[in-house]
Amino acid sequence: MKKYNNLKEINKDLKLLKLQTEIYQQQTSIDLTYIRKKLTVTNLLTDLLSTLGTSYFYKKLGSKLYDKLGINLKNFKA
């Protein structure tokens, strides 16, 4: 624990803590605004469709590659 020699030191630290608190509150407010903007239905659907489209693309690409190499996928399925 810090030991203070006078009221001036205490007030200085209290002022610093108050400023830090205000900074953290502003950062939280900015973060919440950013999250609200990013979590729209349109953005969520876009991300979902992008992910599904990418996985479909890779699945098709893998199938075509296996076909070209003459690998039968039925042998690998459980």
C-alpha positions, -999 to 999 in steps of 0.1 A, spaced: 0 0 0 13 34 -9 20 59 19 12 95 14 31 124 30 5 151 24 -29 159 9 -14 171 -23 -1 136 -32 -35 121 -23 -54 146 -45 -29 140 -73 -36 103 -72 -73 108 -69 -73 130 -100 -53 104 -119 -77 77 -110 -107 98 -120 -91 105 -154 -83 68 -159 -120 60 -151 -132 86 -176 -108 71 -202 -121 36 -196 -157 48 -198 -150 65 -231 -133 34 -245 -163 12 -234 -187 36 -251 -167 35 -283 -164 -3 -282 -202 -6 -277 -209 17 -306 -186 -3 -328 -202 -36 -317 -237 -22 -324 -227 -11 -359 -211 -45 -367 -239 -67 -352 -266 -58 -377 -287 -85 -393 -272 -76 -427 -236 -80 -415 -244 -113 -398 -262 -127 -428 -234 -116 -451 -208 -133 -429 -229 -164 -427 -234 -166 -465 -197 -159 -471 -188 -187 -447 -212 -211 -463 -202 -201 -498 -165 -206 -490 -171 -240 -475 -192 -251 -505 -165 -238 -529 -138 -258 -511 -160 -289 -510 -166 -286 -548 -129 -279 -554 -119 -310 -534 -144 -332 -552 -131 -320 -586 -95 -326 -575 -103 -361 -562 -121 -369 -595 -91 -357 -615 -68 -378 -594 -90 -408 -596 -96 -410 -559 -129 -425 -549 -142 -407 -518 -166 -436 -510 -136 -456 -498 -128 -430 -471 -163 -425 -457 -172 -443 -425 
